[in-house]
Amino acid sequence: MLDIVGEVDLYTAPALRDRIASLIDGGVRRLVVNLEEVGFLDSSGLGVLIGALRRLKEHDGVLRLVCNEGSTLKVLTVTGLDKVFQIHTDLGSATAS
């Protein structure tokens, strides 16, 4: 599981991308990204999440997002990515499924 706090934007997205890549390269195939404490998510952050999903699918893995309300969920919904990602409202359901 990866907990993200704060903003995911042009400046922070590269560090997130590197962290996710190191997890996948290290053998993680089931990744839960907790976005509950993210206050802002821009297109750079969305790109990182899409890239992570793509990489995990190449390795028969899964990516689940935890996001229950607020601007982050709104961005995912408005962009239609709520249909692409497995989004859970709480950590328990994301880790159990």
Backbone as JSON Lines, residues from 0, in Angstrom:
{"i":0,"aa":"M","n":[0.85,-1.18,0.0],"ca":[0.0,0.0,0.0],"c":[0.89,1.24,0.0]}
{"i":1,"aa":"L","n":[0.41,2.25,-0.67],"ca":[1.14,3.51,-0.77],"c":[0.2,4.63,-0.37]}
{"i":2,"aa":"D","n":[0.54,5.33,0.72],"ca":[-0.25,6.47,1.18],"c":[0.31,7.74,0.58]}
{"i":3,"aa":"I","n":[-0.55,8.53,-0.05],"ca":[-0.15,9.8,-0.64],"c":[-0.8,10.92,0.17]}
{"i":4,"aa":"V","n":[-0.02,11.93,0.5],"ca":[-0.51,13.05,1.28],"c":[-0.12,14.35,0.59]}
{"i":5,"aa":"G","n":[-1.06,15.3,0.55],"ca":[-0.76,16.62,0.0],"c":[-1.2,16.77,-1.44]}
{"i":6,"aa":"E","n":[-0.32,17.37,-2.23],"ca":[-0.64,17.64,-3.63],"c":[0.15,16.73,-4.56]}
{"i":7,"aa":"V","n":[-0.5,16.3,-5.63],"ca":[0.17,15.54,-6.67],"c":[0.06,16.39,-7.92]}
{"i":8,"aa":"D","n":[1.16,17.04,-8.24],"ca":[1.18,17.98,-9.36],"c":[2.47,17.86,-10.15]}
{"i":9,"aa":"L","n":[2.72,18.81,-11.01],"ca":[3.89,18.8,-11.88],"c":[5.19,18.63,-11.1]}
{"i":10,"aa":"Y","n":[5.23,19.16,-9.9],"ca":[6.46,19.13,-9.11],"c":[6.62,17.85,-8.29]}
{"i":11,"aa":"T","n":[5.53,17.27,-7.85],"ca":[5.61,16.08,-7.0],"c":[5.38,14.77,-7.76]}
{"i":12,"aa":"A","n":[4.79,14.85,-8.95],"ca":[4.48,13.65,-9.72],"c":[5.72,12.81,-10.05]}
{"i":13,"aa":"P","n":[6.86,13.41,-10.41],"ca":[8.03,12.57,-10.71],"c":[8.47,11.7,-9.54]}
{"i":14,"aa":"A","n":[8.42,12.23,-8.34],"ca":[8.79,11.43,-7.16],"c":[7.8,10.28,-6.96]}
{"i":15,"aa":"L","n":[6.52,10.55,-7.18],"ca":[5.52,9.51,-7.07],"c":[5.74,8.44,-8.13]}
{"i":16,"aa":"R","n":[6.0,8.86,-9.35],"ca":[6.27,7.92,-10.44],"c":[7.46,7.02,-10.1]}
{"i":17,"aa":"D","n":[8.53,7.62,-9.58],"ca":[9.72,6.85,-9.22],"c":[9.42,5.86,-8.11]}
{"i":18,"aa":"R","n":[8.64,6.28,-7.12],"ca":[8.3,5.41,-5.99],"c":[7.47,4.22,-6.47]}
{"i":19,"aa":"I","n":[6.48,4.48,-7.31],"ca":[5.65,3.4,-7.83],"c":[6.47,2.46,-8.71]}
{"i":20,"aa":"A","n":[7.34,3.03,-9.54],"ca":[8.19,2.21,-10.4],"c":[9.09,1.29,-9.57]}
{"i":21,"aa":"S","n":[9.63,1.82,-8.49],"ca":[10.5,0.98,-7.64],"c":[9.71,-0.14,-6.98]}
{"i":22,"aa":"L","n":[8.47,0.12,-6.61],"ca":[7.63,-0.93,-6.04],"c":[7.35,-2.03,-7.07]}
{"i":23,"aa":"I","n":[6.99,-1.62,-8.28],"ca":[6.69,-2.59,-9.34],"c":[7.96,-3.35,-9.72]}
{"i":24,"aa":"D","n":[9.07,-2.64,-9.87],"ca":[10.34,-3.29,-10.19],"c":[10.77,-4.25,-9.08]}
{"i":25,"aa":"G","n":[10.34,-3.95,-7.86],"ca":[10.66,-4.8,-6.72],"c":[9.74,-6.0,-6.58]}
{"i":26,"aa":"G","n":[8.78,-6.13,-7.48],"ca":[7.92,-7.31,-7.48],"c":[6.49,-7.11,-7.01]}
{"i":27,"aa":"V","n":[6.12,-5.9,-6.64],"ca":[4.74,-5.64,-6.22],"c":[3.83,-5.79,-7.43]}
{"i":28,"aa":"R","n":[2.79,-6.59,-7.28],"ca":[1.82,-6.8,-8.37],"c":[0.41,-6.42,-7.97]}
{"i":29,"aa":"R","n":[0.2,-6.17,-6.7],"ca":[-1.09,-5.71,-6.16],"c":[-0.81,-4.44,-5.39]}
{"i":30,"aa":"L","n":[-1.17,-3.31,-5.98],"ca":[-0.84,-2.04,-5.35],"c":[-2.11,-1.27,-5.03]}
{"i":31,"aa":"V","n":[-2.22,-0.86,-3.78],"ca":[-3.3,0.0,-3.33],"c":[-2.7,1.37,-3.07]}
{"i":32,"aa":"V","n":[-3.22,2.38,-3.76],"ca":[-2.76,3.75,-3.57],"c":[-3.86,4.5,-2.83]}
{"i":33,"aa":"N","n":[-3.52,4.94,-1.64],"ca":[-4.46,5.65,-0.79],"c":[-4.39,7.15,-1.08]}
{"i":34,"aa":"L","n":[-5.45,7.68,-1.67],"ca":[-5.52,9.09,-2.05],"c":[-6.4,9.91,-1.11]}
{"i":35,"aa":"E","n":[-6.77,9.35,0.03],"ca":[-7.69,10.03,0.94],"c":[-7.15,11.36,1.46]}
{"i":36,"aa":"E","n":[-5.84,11.49,1.57],"ca":[-5.24,12.71,2.09],"c":[-4.67,13.62,0.99]}
{"i":37,"aa":"V","n":[-5.05,13.36,-0.25],"ca":[-4.61,14.19,-1.37],"c":[-5.58,15.35,-1.53]}
{"i":38,"aa":"G","n":[-5.06,16.56,-1.45],"ca":[-5.9,17.75,-1.58],"c":[-6.0,18.27,-3.0]}
{"i":39,"aa":"F","n":[-5.02,17.89,-3.84],"ca":[-5.0,18.38,-5.22],"c":[-4.33,17.33,-6.09]}
{"i":40,"aa":"L","n":[-4.94,17.05,-7.23],"ca":[-4.42,16.09,-8.2],"c":[-4.59,16.68,-9.58]}
{"i":41,"aa":"D","n":[-3.46,16.9,-10.28],"ca":[-3.57,17.47,-11.62],"c":[-3.27,16.41,-12.68]}
{"i":42,"aa":"S","n":[-3.18,16.84,-13.92],"ca":[-2.98,15.9,-15.03],"c":[-1.66,15.15,-14.92]}
{"i":43,"aa":"S","n":[-0.65,15.75,-14.31],"ca":[0.62,15.05,-14.11],"c":[0.42,13.85,-13.19]}
{"i":44,"aa":"G","n":[-0.33,14.06,-12.13],"ca":[-0.63,12.98,-11.21],"c":[-1.48,11.9,-11.85]}
{"i":45,"aa":"L","n":[-2.45,12.32,-12.65],"ca":[-3.27,11.34,-13.37],"c":[-2.41,10.51,-14.31]}
{"i":46,"aa":"G","n":[-1.46,11.16,-14.96],"ca":[-0.55,10.46,-15.86],"c":[0.27,9.4,-15.14]}
{"i":47,"aa":"V","n":[0.71,9.73,-13.94],"ca":[1.47,8.77,-13.14],"c":[0.6,7.56,-12.79]}
{"i":48,"aa":"L","n":[-0.63,7.81,-12.38],"ca":[-1.53,6.71,-12.02],"c":[-1.87,5.84,-13.23]}
{"i":49,"aa":"I","n":[-2.09,6.47,-14.37],"ca":[-2.38,5.71,-15.61],"c":[-1.16,4.87,-15.99]}
{"i":50,"aa":"G","n":[0.02,5.46,-15.89],"ca":[1.25,4.72,-16.19],"c":[1.44,3.54,-15.25]}
{"i":51,"aa":"A","n":[1.13,3.74,-13.97],"ca":[1.24,2.65,-13.0],"c":[0.26,1.53,-13.33]}
{"i":52,"aa":"L","n":[-0.96,1.9,-13.68],"ca":[-1.95,0.9,-14.07],"c":[-1.47,0.09,-15.27]}
{"i":53,"aa":"R","n":[-0.95,0.78,-16.26],"ca":[-0.45,0.13,-17.47],"c":[0.69,-0.84,-17.13]}
{"i":54,"aa":"R","n":[1.65,-0.38,-16.34],"ca":[2.79,-1.24,-15.98],"c":[2.34,-2.46,-15.19]}
{"i":55,"aa":"L","n":[1.42,-2.26,-14.26],"ca":[0.94,-3.4,-13.48],"c":[0.19,-4.39,-14.35]}
{"i":56,"aa":"K","n":[-0.62,-3.9,-15.28],"ca":[-1.35,-4.8,-16.16],"c":[-0.4,-5.62,-17.03]}
{"i":57,"aa":"E","n":[0.73,-5.03,-17.42],"ca":[1.74,-5.75,-18.2],"c":[2.3,-6.93,-17.42]}
{"i":58,"aa":"H","n":[2.25,-6.84,-16.1],"ca":[2.76,-7.9,-15.22],"c":[1.62,-8.68,-14.56]}
{"i":59,"aa":"D","n":[0.43,-8.61,-15.16],"ca":[-0.76,-9.27,-14.61],"c":[-1.07,-8.81,-13.19]}
{"i":60,"aa":"G","n":[-0.8,-7.56,-12.91],"ca":[-1.05,-6.99,-11.59],"c":[-2.3,-6.14,-11.58]}
{"i":61,"aa":"V","n":[-2.6,-5.59,-10.4],"ca":[-3.78,-4.74,-10.25],"c":[-3.41,-3.49,-9.46]}
{"i":62,"aa":"L","n":[-4.11,-2.43,-9.77],"ca":[-3.97,-1.16,-9.05],"c":[-5.35,-0.77,-8.54]}
{"i":63,"aa":"R","n":[-5.4,-0.48,-7.25],"ca":[-6.65,-0.03,-6.65],"c":[-6.4,1.33,-6.0]}
{"i":64,"aa":"L","n":[-7.35,2.21,-6.15],"ca":[-7.27,3.53,-5.55],"c":[-8.27,3.64,-4.41]}
{"i":65,"aa":"V","n":[-7.87,4.31,-3.34],"ca":[-8.79,4.6,-2.24],"c":[-9.04,6.1,-2.28]}
{"i":66,"aa":"C","n":[-10.29,6.45,-2.52],"ca":[-10.67,7.86,-2.64],"c":[-12.16,7.94,-2.39]}
{"i":67,"aa":"N","n":[-12.55,8.62,-1.33],"ca":[-13.96,8.57,-0.99],"c":[-14.73,9.86,-1.22]}
{"i":68,"aa":"E","n":[-14.04,10.99,-1.35],"ca":[-14.77,12.25,-1.57],"c":[-13.79,13.34,-1.95]}
{"i":69,"aa":"G","n":[-14.31,14.52,-2.17],"ca":[-13.47,15.68,-2.4],"c":[-13.03,15.87,-3.84]}
{"i":70,"aa":"S","n":[-12.08,16.78,-3.98],"ca":[-11.65,17.19,-5.32],"c":[-10.95,16.06,-6.08]}
{"i":71,"aa":"T","n":[-10.26,15.19,-5.38],"ca":[-9.57,14.09,-6.06],"c":[-10.57,13.16,-6.74]}
{"i":72,"aa":"L","n":[-11.61,12.79,-6.03],"ca":[-12.64,11.94,-6.61],"c":[-13.34,12.66,-7.75]}
{"i":73,"aa":"K","n":[-13.56,13.96,-7.59],"ca":[-14.21,14.75,-8.64],"c":[-13.37,14.74,-9.92]}
{"i":74,"aa":"V","n":[-12.05,14.9,-9.79],"ca":[-11.16,14.87,-10.96],"c":[-11.24,13.51,-11.65]}
{"i":75,"aa":"L","n":[-11.22,12.45,-10.87],"ca":[-11.31,11.11,-11.46],"c":[-12.65,10.89,-12.16]}
{"i":76,"aa":"T","n":[-13.7,11.43,-11.6],"ca":[-15.04,11.28,-12.18],"c":[-15.2,12.12,-13.44]}
{"i":77,"aa":"V","n":[-14.81,13.38,-13.37],"ca":[-14.96,14.29,-14.51],"c":[-14.16,13.81,-15.72]}
{"i":78,"aa":"T","n":[-12.99,13.24,-15.47],"ca":[-12.15,12.76,-16.57],"c":[-12.57,11.39,-17.08]}
{"i":79,"aa":"G","n":[-13.52,10.75,-16.39],"ca":[-13.95,9.42,-16.8],"c":[-13.05,8.31,-16.3]}
{"i":80,"aa":"L","n":[-12.04,8.66,-15.53],"ca":[-11.1,7.66,-15.04],"c":[-11.68,6.81,-13.91]}
{"i":81,"aa":"D","n":[-12.82,7.22,-13.4],"ca":[-13.5,6.38,-12.42],"c":[-13.98,5.08,-13.06]}
{"i":82,"aa":"K","n":[-14.05,5.05,-14.39],"ca":[-14.42,3.84,-15.12],"c":[-13.19,2.99,-15.45]}
{"i":83,"aa":"V","n":[-12.01,3.59,-15.36],"ca":[-10.77,2.91,-15.71],"c":[-10.12,2.27,-14.48]}
{"i":84,"aa":"F","n":[-10.12,3.0,-13.38],"ca":[-9.5,2.53,-12.15],"c":[-10.52,1.83,-11.26]}
{"i":85,"aa":"Q","n":[-10.02,0.92,-10.45],"ca":[-10.83,0.33,-9.39],"c":[-10.73,1.29,-8.21]}
{"i":86,"aa":"I","n":[-11.81,2.03,-7.94],"ca":[-11.81,3.02,-6.87],"c":[-12.66,2.5,-5.72]}
{"i":87,"aa":"H","n":[-12.08,2.55,-4.54],"ca":[-12.76,2.08,-3.34],"c":[-12.93,3.25,-2.38]}
{"i":88,"aa":"T","n":[-13.98,3.18,-1.58],"ca":[-14.26,4.27,-0.65],"c":[-13.51,4.13,0.66]}
{"i":89,"aa":"D","n":[-12.95,2.94,0.92],"ca":[-12.19,2.77,2.15],"c":[-11.07,1.74,1.93]}
{"i":90,"aa":"L","n":[-10.11,1.8,2.82],"ca":[-8.95,0.95,2.74],"c":[-9.3,-0.53,2.87]}
{"i":91,"aa":"G","n":[-10.25,-0.82,3.74],"ca":[-10.65,-2.21,3.95],"c":[-11.14,-2.89,2.7]}
{"i":92,"aa":"S","n":[-12.01,-2.21,1.96],"ca":[-12.54,-2.83,0.74],"c":[-11.48,-2.92,-0.35]}
{"i":93,"aa":"A","n":[-10.55,-1.98,-0.38],"ca":[-9.49,-2.0,-1.39],"c":[-8.51,-3.14,-1.16]}
{"i":94,"aa":"T","n":[-8.23,-3.43,0.09],"ca":[-7.27,-4.49,0.38],"c":[-7.92,-5.86,0.4]}
{"i":95,"aa":"A","n":[-9.22,-5.91,0.64],"ca":[-9.92,-7.2,0.72],"c":[-10.24,-7.78,-0.65]}
{"i":96,"aa":"S","n":[-10.44,-6.92,-1.63],"ca":[-10.87,-7.43,-2.95],"c":[-9.71,-7.83,-3.83]}
